Amino acid sequence: MNKSELVAKLAEDTGLKKSDAESFLDAFIANVKEVIANGDKLQLVGFGTFEAKEREERTGINPATGEKITIAACKVPSFKPGKGFKDELNK
């Protein structure tokens, strides 16, 4: 499923116009990004938790040359599914 298919499904399920469903989805995504970028986590009970995790500096290998390189430390987005979500998947 891509974004336009998700927007169509949301519009169908909620009775909203597609433009309103897309605006809602865009706002939701923007808010998740903002919360995570500020160092907070977003917990949706029954669905899961979005948060940023720290990835430490590490050594890697350039596959083209075989040369060792240093990969800088960074933050990466993380999603941990909640119990309700996992239970739904494993019915």
Backbone as a printed PyTorch tensor [residue, N CA C, xyz], in Angstrom:
tensor([[[  0.8540,  -1.1750,   0.0000],
         [  0.0000,   0.0000,   0.0000],
         [  0.8960,   1.2330,   0.0000]],

        [[  0.5790,   2.1880,  -0.8450],
         [  1.3250,   3.4440,  -0.8560],
         [  0.4710,   4.5510,  -0.2170]],

        [[  1.0100,   5.7700,  -0.1890],
         [  0.3240,   6.8640,   0.4920],
         [ -1.0440,   7.1580,  -0.1150]],

        [[ -1.1520,   7.2070,  -1.4380],
         [ -2.4380,   7.5390,  -2.0530],
         [ -3.4840,   6.4570,  -1.7710]],

        [[ -3.0610,   5.2060,  -1.7210],
         [ -3.9920,   4.1210,  -1.3820],
         [ -4.4230,   4.2270,   0.0760]],

        [[ -3.4850,   4.5970,   0.9650],
         [ -3.8240,   4.7760,   2.3750],
         [ -4.7980,   5.9390,   2.5450]],

        [[ -4.5710,   7.0260,   1.8460],
         [ -5.4780,   8.1840,   1.9080],
         [ -6.8730,   7.7720,   1.4530]],

        [[ -6.9590,   7.0240,   0.3630],
         [ -8.2590,   6.5720,  -0.1370],
         [ -8.9540,   5.6780,   0.8900]],

        [[ -8.2030,   4.7910,   1.5320],
         [ -8.7720,   3.8900,   2.5470],
         [ -9.2490,   4.6810,   3.7580]],

        [[ -8.4400,   5.6490,   4.2050],
         [ -8.8500,   6.4920,   5.3380],
         [-10.1170,   7.2700,   5.0120]],

        [[-10.1900,   7.8210,   3.8200],
         [-11.3710,   8.5810,   3.4060],
         [-12.6030,   7.6780,   3.3930]],

        [[-12.4410,   6.4770,   2.8700],
         [-13.5550,   5.5250,   2.8070],
         [-14.0190,   5.1160,   4.2080]],

        [[-13.0600,   4.8310,   5.0970],
         [-13.3960,   4.3580,   6.4410],
         [-13.9880,   5.4390,   7.3360]],

        [[-13.6040,   6.7120,   7.1020],
         [-14.0530,   7.7860,   7.9910],
         [-15.1610,   8.6490,   7.3950]],

        [[-15.3880,   8.5400,   6.0940],
         [-16.3820,   9.3850,   5.4510],
         [-15.8550,  10.7750,   5.1210]],

        [[-14.5530,  10.9790,   5.2900],
         [-13.9430,  12.2670,   4.9430],
         [-13.6970,  12.3390,   3.4480]],

        [[-13.5180,  13.5690,   2.9540],
         [-13.0790,  13.7380,   1.5740],
         [-11.6100,  13.3190,   1.5150]],

        [[-11.1670,  12.8870,   0.3310],
         [ -9.7740,  12.4690,   0.1930],
         [ -8.8100,  13.5920,   0.5630]],

        [[ -9.1490,  14.8180,   0.1990],
         [ -8.2560,  15.9440,   0.5140],
         [ -8.1350,  16.1370,   2.0270]],

        [[ -9.2540,  15.9500,   2.7550],
         [ -9.2180,  16.0740,   4.2130],
         [ -8.4250,  14.9260,   4.8370]],

        [[ -8.6000,  13.7270,   4.3210],
         [ -7.8580,  12.5660,   4.8320],
         [ -6.3600,  12.7510,   4.5870]],

        [[ -6.0030,  13.2820,   3.4080],
         [ -4.5880,  13.5130,   3.1110],
         [ -4.0160,  14.5930,   4.0160]],

        [[ -4.7770,  15.6450,   4.2770],
         [ -4.3210,  16.7100,   5.1800],
         [ -4.0900,  16.1520,   6.5820]],

        [[ -5.0080,  15.3090,   7.0390],
         [ -4.8540,  14.6950,   8.3530],
         [ -3.6010,  13.8270,   8.4000]],

        [[ -3.4100,  12.9820,   7.4010],
         [ -2.2550,  12.0960,   7.3650],
         [ -0.9600,  12.8980,   7.3340]],

        [[ -0.9040,  13.9470,   6.5200],
         [  0.2880,  14.7980,   6.4510],
         [  0.5770,  15.4520,   7.7990]],

        [[ -0.4730,  15.9300,   8.4740],
         [ -0.3080,  16.5610,   9.7830],
         [  0.1610,  15.5410,  10.8170]],

        [[ -0.3820,  14.3350,  10.7770],
         [  0.0290,  13.2810,  11.7030],
         [  1.5120,  12.9720,  11.5260]],

        [[  1.9400,  12.7740,  10.2840],
         [  3.3380,  12.4520,  10.0020],
         [  4.2530,  13.5920,  10.4450]],

        [[  3.8660,  14.8290,  10.1650],
         [  4.6670,  15.9870,  10.5640],
         [  4.8040,  16.0680,  12.0760]],

        [[  3.7170,  15.7820,  12.7910],
         [  3.7630,  15.8280,  14.2490],
         [  4.6190,  14.7170,  14.8280]],

        [[  4.5540,  13.5270,  14.2550],
         [  5.4140,  12.4240,  14.7160],
         [  6.8740,  12.8190,  14.5240]],

        [[  7.2140,  13.3470,  13.3580],
         [  8.5960,  13.7680,  13.0870],
         [  9.0510,  14.8390,  14.0750]],

        [[  8.1790,  15.8120,  14.3480],
         [  8.5280,  16.8990,  15.2590],
         [  8.7820,  16.3830,  16.6720]],

        [[  7.9110,  15.5190,  17.1530],
         [  8.0620,  14.9570,  18.5010],
         [  9.3760,  14.1900,  18.6070]],

        [[  9.6520,  13.3500,  17.6240],
         [ 10.8650,  12.5330,  17.6410],
         [ 12.1070,  13.4220,  17.5240]],

        [[ 12.0760,  14.4360,  16.6520],
         [ 13.2170,  15.3370,  16.4690],
         [ 13.5240,  16.1160,  17.7450]],

        [[ 12.5070,  16.3680,  18.5690],
         [ 12.7000,  17.0810,  19.8320],
         [ 13.2060,  16.1800,  20.9460]],

        [[ 13.4310,  14.9100,  20.6410],
         [ 13.9730,  13.9930,  21.6380],
         [ 12.9240,  13.3220,  22.5000]],

        [[ 11.6670,  13.5430,  22.2070],
         [ 10.5980,  12.8940,  22.9630],
         [ 10.1970,  11.6070,  22.2660]],

        [[  9.3640,  10.8320,  22.9350],
         [  8.8140,   9.6610,  22.2580],
         [  7.3020,   9.7820,  22.2170]],

        [[  6.7180,   9.1590,  21.2220],
         [  5.2750,   9.1900,  21.0240],
         [  4.7460,   7.7850,  21.2330]],

        [[  3.9160,   7.6250,  22.2530],
         [  3.3790,   6.3070,  22.5750],
         [  1.8840,   6.2860,  22.2870]],

        [[  1.4810,   5.3760,  21.4020],
         [  0.0760,   5.1620,  21.0860],
         [ -0.2940,   3.7930,  21.6460]],

        [[ -0.9800,   3.7960,  22.7860],
         [ -1.3030,   2.5580,  23.4860],
         [ -2.0730,   1.6180,  22.5630]],

        [[ -1.6320,   0.3860,  22.5040],
         [ -2.2590,  -0.6240,  21.6540],
         [ -1.6910,  -0.6630,  20.2540]],

        [[ -0.9090,   0.3750,  19.8760],
         [ -0.3050,   0.4100,  18.5470],
         [  1.2080,   0.3090,  18.6340]],

        [[  1.8450,   1.2610,  19.3300],
         [  3.2930,   1.2020,  19.4580],
         [  3.8950,   2.5310,  19.8630]],

        [[  5.2270,   2.5440,  19.8910],
         [  5.9750,   3.7170,  20.3280],
         [  6.9750,   4.1320,  19.2600]],

        [[  6.9490,   5.4110,  18.9110],
         [  7.9250,   6.0020,  18.0010],
         [  8.9410,   6.7510,  18.8590]],

        [[ 10.2320,   6.5750,  18.5620],
         [ 11.2600,   7.3230,  19.2730],
         [ 12.5380,   7.3700,  18.4500]],

        [[ 13.4520,   8.2430,  18.8550],
         [ 14.7580,   8.3180,  18.2090],
         [ 15.7500,   7.5580,  19.0750]],

        [[ 16.5990,   6.7790,  18.4380],
         [ 17.6390,   6.0470,  19.1590],
         [ 18.9960,   6.5280,  18.6690]],

        [[ 19.9490,   6.5160,  19.5740],
         [ 21.3110,   6.9230,  19.2530],
         [ 22.0640,   5.7260,  18.6750]],

        [[ 22.7080,   5.9550,  17.5510],
         [ 23.5760,   4.9350,  16.9690],
         [ 25.0070,   5.4320,  17.1370]],

        [[ 25.8420,   4.6470,  17.8070],
         [ 27.2090,   5.0620,  18.0870],
         [ 28.0730,   5.0140,  16.8270]],

        [[ 29.1760,   5.7660,  16.8810],
         [ 30.1450,   5.7290,  15.7930],
         [ 30.6780,   4.3080,  15.6680]],

        [[ 30.8720,   3.8690,  14.4290],
         [ 31.3620,   2.5190,  14.2300],
         [ 32.2500,   2.4560,  12.9980]],

        [[ 32.9760,   1.3520,  12.8730],
         [ 33.8480,   1.1550,  11.7320],
         [ 33.1440,   0.2600,  10.7290]],

        [[ 33.2150,   0.6490,   9.4750],
         [ 32.6250,  -0.1330,   8.4020],
         [ 33.6500,  -0.3570,   7.3080]],

        [[ 33.2460,  -1.0440,   6.2740],
         [ 34.1350,  -1.3170,   5.1470],
         [ 33.4630,  -0.8290,   3.8660]],

        [[ 34.2010,  -0.0580,   3.0770],
         [ 33.7150,   0.3790,   1.7800],
         [ 33.7030,  -0.8480,   0.8650]],

        [[ 32.5190,  -1.2860,   0.4140],
         [ 32.4580,  -2.5080,  -0.3770],
         [ 33.1750,  -2.4090,  -1.7240]],

        [[ 33.3070,  -1.2050,  -2.2460],
         [ 33.9620,  -1.0410,  -3.5430],
         [ 35.4750,  -1.1870,  -3.4490]],

        [[ 36.0520,  -0.6700,  -2.3390],
         [ 37.5140,  -0.6660,  -2.2290],
         [ 38.0460,  -1.5870,  -1.1380]],

        [[ 37.1960,  -2.0030,  -0.2230],
         [ 37.6430,  -2.8180,   0.9030],
         [ 38.2870,  -1.9860,   1.9980]],

        [[ 38.3420,  -0.6690,   1.8140],
         [ 38.9580,   0.2400,   2.7720],
         [ 38.0740,   0.3820,   4.0080]],

        [[ 38.6900,   0.4340,   5.1880],
         [ 37.9490,   0.6610,   6.4260],
         [ 37.5790,   2.1340,   6.5080]],

        [[ 36.3430,   2.4100,   6.9100],
         [ 35.8560,   3.7780,   7.0530],
         [ 35.1780,   3.9330,   8.3980]],

        [[ 35.0990,   5.1520,   8.8600],
         [ 34.4000,   5.4430,  10.1120],
         [ 33.0150,   5.9660,   9.7700]],

        [[ 32.0120,   5.3420,  10.3400],
         [ 30.6230,   5.7620,  10.1460],
         [ 30.2500,   6.5920,  11.3690]],

        [[ 29.8770,   7.8330,  11.1380],
         [ 29.6000,   8.7730,  12.2260],
         [ 28.3990,   8.3450,  13.0610]],

        [[ 28.4180,   8.7860,  14.3170],
         [ 27.2750,   8.5670,  15.2060],
         [ 26.0840,   9.3530,  14.6660]],

        [[ 24.8870,   8.8430,  14.8860],
         [ 23.6900,   9.5380,  14.4150],
         [ 22.4730,   9.0730,  15.2020]],

        [[ 21.3840,   9.7600,  14.9840],
         [ 20.1020,   9.3600,  15.5580],
         [ 19.3000,   8.6770,  14.4610]],

        [[ 18.5940,   7.6190,  14.8070],
         [ 17.7600,   6.9100,  13.8400],
         [ 16.3500,   6.7590,  14.4110]],

        [[ 15.3300,   6.8690,  13.5540],
         [ 13.9670,   6.6760,  14.0430],
         [ 13.7280,   5.2040,  14.3530]],

        [[ 12.9070,   4.9650,  15.3600],
         [ 12.6180,   3.5950,  15.7770],
         [ 11.1260,   3.4670,  16.0690]],

        [[ 10.5740,   2.3160,  15.7440],
         [  9.1830,   2.0170,  16.0740],
         [  9.1480,   0.6700,  16.7700]],

        [[  8.5530,   0.6410,  17.9570],
         [  8.3900,  -0.6080,  18.6910],
         [  6.8930,  -0.8920,  18.7740]],

        [[  6.4330,  -1.9650,  18.1210],
         [  4.9960,  -2.2560,  18.1480],
         [  4.5120,  -2.5960,  19.5550]],

        [[  3.2860,  -2.1890,  19.8550],
         [  2.6800,  -2.4810,  21.1410],
         [  2.0790,  -3.8800,  21.1710]],

        [[  1.7160,  -4.3200,  22.3660],
         [  1.1740,  -5.6590,  22.5490],
         [ -0.0840,  -5.8790,  21.7150]],

        [[ -0.9910,  -4.8980,  21.7020],
         [ -2.2260,  -5.0430,  20.9310],
         [ -1.9650,  -5.2220,  19.4460]],

        [[ -0.9870,  -4.4970,  18.9240],
         [ -0.6190,  -4.5930,  17.5110],
         [ -0.0250,  -5.9720,  17.2230]],

        [[  0.8850,  -6.4240,  18.0840],
         [  1.4930,  -7.7390,  17.8920],
         [  0.4470,  -8.8460,  17.9800]],

        [[ -0.4680,  -8.7180,  18.9370],
         [ -1.5200,  -9.7160,  19.0890],
         [ -2.4050,  -9.7830,  17.8330]],

        [[ -2.7090,  -8.6150,  17.2490],
         [ -3.5330,  -8.5520,  16.0470],
         [ -2.8480,  -9.2570,  14.8690]],

        [[ -1.5260,  -9.0910,  14.7770],
         [ -0.7720,  -9.7280,  13.7010],
         [ -0.6930, -11.2380,  13.8450]],

        [[ -0.7590, -11.7000,  15.0860],
         [ -0.5760, -13.1230,  15.3450],
         [ -1.8650, -13.8690,  15.6470]],

        [[ -2.9970, -13.3570,  15.1710],
         [ -4.2790, -14.0240,  15.3810],
         [ -4.2910, -15.3520,  14.6490]]])
